[in-house]
């Protein structure tokens, strides 16, 4: 990696000036020049130049390298949510591409700094990642590569079992009701009609023994945890019989999972915001006449879509532009919503001029789910030709299944809520009083892939040390999947 040349440094100052002129608010950005090989290496590490050793990073590097060599893919920019932020420019890029990437990066860093989803992230994650790498390498030196890597494999298979709303909602720090524990336990003892015989029939030692049994029975009946625990990794950290080094690695990988979570929760908004600003800065300020064709070619390549897939760059930028246009023309509020005259709606323009202010507000207070839920409109879906795409078993082909606004919006939200993954939570750490782990699949339209579920149970059991169970629904009936350390089993169940 190298510092910017004097020419690129001047371009950086120029583009940064344009970004601040438009009102973007971002931390200082450290740009570094890299070769395509270095770019692929950093990208395989998730954007960080130093990560713990693991085979998956090598696999991702090979995939990225092959894609670049065969002309199938190219990474234009990488930027890290850090203070200061770090961004990488590829040395083989044209000058117009470097300006585009710089403008795009400033949009990303503005989003990192101001969007609420990133408010709880570690702003010194570059240092934290390097520290994690050092600690893992020490464990490898002491315990061996295979043992440490095997444990990391198991944890990485569970890294999505966290509570994505945990930074904003307190679920598990409420104290138990002390009155319940202080309720005295009454022991009747053996009945006797003669008072003078009571001390002989019910001696104090016997009554104390019976009281202790009742207390233990009351404790056993308490659910552990008292409420469903959505952060499965945290539950394992608190209660699984892990060795100190295992506990440390699990805590590190959980921290990294929470760091990356907001980027997944705001992918459409984040890329749309950065694309909106690189487009605005380039077309209104930074672009020279001789660069227009190259810029249009590369920008259109980024915005390209294909059937059956959502391009977050395209959807995000178009929705931000739609919001700006609507608020500039006053197409919001009670009067707009109640107008059912299509001719009147088509020419509606109150000259409100609040579009730019509105998109900055949206950038701060929304994530992808609320962004789509609040601002996706039937007119936008028609204009952007959005539809539900799926496999027609009768015709044995992929095709458009529906164009209705309600279905399109529902499909988008389903794919964004919890990243479209099943919602799993711990409901009992002492299932049937045998110390077994019981999880519940909250079946909200997302089915389990049974092969994935069984592999996950196997990895959970290895960390928990006792059998792991999972309640789900298959073809409308309740089922408990179980792995006892040796074999998988399945039994019907009406519920937990």
N, C-alpha and C positions, 0 to 999 in steps of 0.2 A: 504494500500500500504506500501511496505517495501523496504529498501535498499538491494542491492545485497549482497549475502554471499561472504566471502573471495574467495571461489573457483570460483564463477561466475565473481567476480571482476577481477581475474587473467585471466579468459577466455576472458573477455571484452577487457582487455589490449592487449592480444594476437591477437584477431581478428581485433581490431582497427589498430594494427601495420601492419598486412597483407593488410588491406584496403589502408592505406597510402602508403605502399610499391608499390601497383599497380597504384598509382597516383590519388586516389580519394581525393577530396577536400571538407571537410564538417565541419560544426560547431561542437562544443562540444555536445555530446548526453548524456542526463540524463536518465539512465535506472532505472525503478522501477519494483519491483516484485508484482504481483497481483494474487488473486484467480480467478477462472473461473467466479464467480459471479461478482467480481469487473471489470473483463475484459468486460463482457457483459454490465455492467452499463456504462462504459466509452465509449464503442463502440456505444451504443444507443445515447449517447450525441455527436456523431460525432468525437470521439477521445479526447474530452475535459472533464476533471473531474467536471467542474462547468458550467452549462448552465441555462438559464431562465426556469421557470417551464412551462411545456406544456404537454398535454396528449400524443402527438405523441412519445415523448421519452419513456414513459412507455410502449406504444404499441410495439415499436421496441425492448425494453428490454425483454418483454415477448416472442417475436418471436425468439430472439437470444437464450434466456434461453431454450426454448422448443427444438430448433434445437440442442443445445449442449446435453441436457438430453437424447434425442432420438438418438443421434449419427449421426445426419444428417449434422451437420456443426461444425467447430471448428475454433476459431480465433487464429492464431499463433502470430501475431504481430500487434501493433498499433503504429504509429509514427506521430508526429505533426510537421507541417511546422512552426517552431518557432526558435528563437535564444536566448538561446540554445534550441535544439530540445528535446522533451520528447518522450520516447518510453517505452512500457510496455511488460514485459515478464510474461508468465503464470507459476506459481510456480509448476504446475503438469507436465510441459514439461520435456522430457528427455534432458540430457546434449547436445546431438548432435543437438536437436532441438533449444536449446538456442544459440548455436554457429551459426546455420543456420539463425536464426532470427536476431542476431546481425549483421551478414554480410549483410543480406537483408536491415536492417535499415540503415546501413552506405551508401548503394547504394541509398536509398531514400533521405537521407539528402544531399548527394552530388548533386542529381538532384534538390532538392528544392533550394539549394544555387546557382546553376549555370545555370539552364534553364531560358531562357528569360521570359517565361510565368509567373514566380513567382517573377520577379523583382519588381513589384509594390505592392506585398502583404504585409500586416502588419506583421512584424517579431516579434512583441510582442503580438500576438493574444491570447495567454494564458491569459494575463492580461486583454485584451479587452473583452474577453468572460466573465470573472468573473465580470467585471464592468457592462456589459450588464445585467447579471443575477441579480445583486444587484439593478439596476434601475428598471427592470421589477417587481421584488418582492415589491419594494416600491409602484409602481403603483397598484399592486394587493392589498396591504394593504389599500391603500387609496380609490380605486375605486371598488374593489371586483374582485374575481377570474373569474366569468363568463364574465363580461364585457371586461376585458383585454384579456382573452383567446379567446373570440369571435373575437376580432379585430386581434389578432395574426393569428387565423385560416384564416381570409380573406387575410391577407398579405402573408402568406405562400403559398396560392393558386396562388399567382402572382409572387413568388420569381424568377421564370425563365424568367420573362419579363424584363430582363436587357440587356444591350449592352455588349456582351462578348468581343468586340474589343475596348471598351472605354478606357482602360488603354494605348492603343497604337495609337489610332486615335482620333484627336480632331474634333468633329462634330458640336458642338453647342456653341462654344465660339467666333464665328466670329461676328463682330459688324455689325448692319444694315447699309445700305448705307445712310450717312447723307444727300447726295444731294437730295435723294428722299423725305425726310421729309421737306427739306428746300425749295422745289419748291413752289413758291408762288401760292396761289389759287386766280384766277381772278373771280370777281363777276361782271356780266354785268348789273344787275338791269333791270328796265323797260325801254323800248325804248322811246325816245322823240326827236322830231325834233327841239325843242326850248331849247336852252342852258340855258336860264334864269329859265326854269321850272324844270331843272334836280335836283336841291337840294330839291325841294318840292316833286317830284315824287319818288326820291330815297334818302331819308334822310339817314344820316350816321348810325343811329340805325338799319335801315332796311338792309343796305349793310353788317353791321357787323353780323347780325343775319344770313343772307344768307351764308356769308363766314364760320361761325361756322358750319352750316349744311353741307357744302361741305367738311370741314375738318373731321367731324365725319363720313361722308360717306366714305371718303378715308381710314380712320382708320378701318372701318368695313370690307372693302374689303381686307385688309391685312390678310393673312393666319396666324393663331395662332395654332401651331408654324409655323415659316416661312418655315422650312424644316421638313420632317418626323423625328420624335423623337423615336429612337429605345429603349431608356432606359425609359420604361413606369413608373417604380418606381420613377425615378428621376423627371419625369414630374408631377407625383402626389405630390411629396414632394414640388415642386416649386409652384404648382397652385391649388391643391385640398384644399377645406375648412376643414382642419383637426384641431382638438384640439391640444394644445401643447404636451400632453402626446402621442397622436396618431402619431404626426409628429416625436417625439423622437423614438418611437418603430419602425416606418417604416424606419427611417434612420439607426437604429441598424441592422434590418434584411436585409436591402439592403447592408450594409457593410459586413455582414456575407456571403451573396450570392456572392459578388465579391471575398471574400477570398477563398471560396470553388471552384469558377469557374475554375481556372487553373488546379485543380486536376482532374476535369472532362475533360478538354481539352487535358490532357496529360496522361490519364489513361493507354493506351497501352504502351507508351514510358516509363512512370515512373515505372510501374510494370515490364516491360521488362528489364529496366536498373538494377533495384534492383535484379531481378532474375538472370540476367547475372553475376552480381558480387557475389551473394551468391554462385552460382554454381562454379564460377572461384576460389573464396577464399577457399571454402570447398574442392574441388577436388584437388587443387594444393598445399594447405598449411595446412588447419586446420583439415582435416579429418583424424582420426586414422583408422587403419585396422578393428578394432572391430566395427566401427560405419558405415561401408559402406552400409550394407544391410538396416539399419534403415534410413539412409540418402536417399538412392535410393528410398525407399518406400514412404517416405514423400514428396520428391521432385517430383516424378512422379505423386503423387496425386494432387499436386498443378498445374502441367502442363496438367492434363487431360482435354479433350474437349468432347463436346457432340454435336450431330447434331443440326443445326439450331441456334447455339450460338457461339459467339467469346469469347475465353478465353484470356484476355489481357496479362496475364503472358506468355502464350505459344506464341502468335503471336508476342509479343514484344521481347522476348528473341531470338526467331528464326530469326527475321528480323535484330536484332543487330548482331547476329552471321553471317548472310548472308552478311551484309555490310562489316564486318571485313574480311570475306573470300574473297569477291570480290576485296576489296582494297589491300589486301595482294597479290593477284594474278594479279592485274592490270586490272581487268575486268570492266573498266570504260573508258570514254573518246571517242574521235572520232573514233579511230581505232577499238575499241571494238564494238561500235554501228553500224559501217558500215560492219562488218564481217558477212556474211550470210552463211558461211561454218560451218555446225553444228559439224563436226568432229574437225575443228580447234577451235571452241568455247569451246568444251568439254575439250580440253587439254591446253587451254590458261592459261599461267602462266608466267608473266614477272618478278616475284620475287620483286614486288614493295615494299612489306612489310609496307604499310601505313595503315593497318587495324585498329590498336589500336588508332592511331592518329585520324583517320576518325570518329570512333564511339564517341570519346570525343567531336569532333566538332559537330556531329549530336545531341548529348545530350544537347548541349548549344543552338542551333539555331532553333530547330524544335518543332512543336507540333504534335498531332496525325494526323491531316489532312494533313499537309505538309510532315510529315514522311511517310505516306502511299502513298501519291501522288508522291513523289520523288523516293522512294526506293523499292516499290512493283514491282516485275518483273514477266513476264510470267513463267520463270523457277522456281521462288519461289512458285508461286501458284500451279504449277504442283507437286513440291516436297512436299508441305505441304497439298496437296489434298484439296484446297479451292474451294468452289462452292457456287452458289446461291441456297438457300433453301426456299421453299414456299409451299403454299396450292394450290393444283390442284382441282378446283371446279368440273371439269368434272369427275375426278376419285374419288373425295371426300376423299382426303388423302394428307398428307404432303409428299413432295418428292423433289429430286434434280431437279431444273428448268433449270440450265445452268452452264456450266463449262468454258465458254469463259473468258479469262483474262479481257477483257474490261468490261464485265458485273459484274464480281467479284469485280473489283476495284471500279466501279461506285456504287455498292451496299454498299461497305465498307465506301466510302466517304459520301454517303447520310446519313448513320447512324451516322457519326461523325460530320458533318457540323451542327452547332447549336444544337448538341446533338440529331440530328434527329427530333427536334421539329419544329413546324411551326414558321415562322419569323413574328412577330407582331410589328407594330409601330404606334405611335400616329400621325395622319395627321391633326387633327383639334380639338381644345379645345373649339370651339364656332360654332359647326356644325349648319348650316342654321340660324346663328345668334340667337340661342336659348340657348346657354351655354351648349350644349350637347357635349359629348366626342365621337369622331369618330376615330376608329382604322382601320388599313388596314392589311389584311393578304397577305403578299407577297408570292404568290403561286408558290413555286419552288419545285414541285413534292411532297411536304408533305401536305396531306389533313388535315383538321380539324376534330376532333371528336366532333360532334355537341353537345353532352351532356356536354362534358368538356367546349366547347366554351360558352354555355349558363350559366353554373355555373361561369365561369370566368367573363362574362359580369355582372352577378348579383353582384359579389364581387367588380368589378370596379365601378359599379353604387353606391354601398354603400359608397365607399370612395370619389367618385367625387361629390355626392350629386345631380346630374342631370342624365337624361337618358344616357346610354352608347350604342354605336353602333359599329358594326364590319362589314367591307366589306370583303367578301370572294367569292370563286367560288365553286359551288356545281354542280357536273355533267356537268361541262363546262359552266355554266351560272352564271352571277354575282348576288350576293344576299347580302342584308344588314340585319344582325341580330340585334335586338334591345331589350333592357330591360329598361323599364321606371320606375322601382321601384315597379310595381305591376304585370306586365305580360310580357311575351316574345312575340315578333312579328317578322315577316319576310316578306321582299318585294324584288321584282326583281330590279336590277339596272345594267346599262351598264358599270358603272365605277364611280369613284369619281371626 
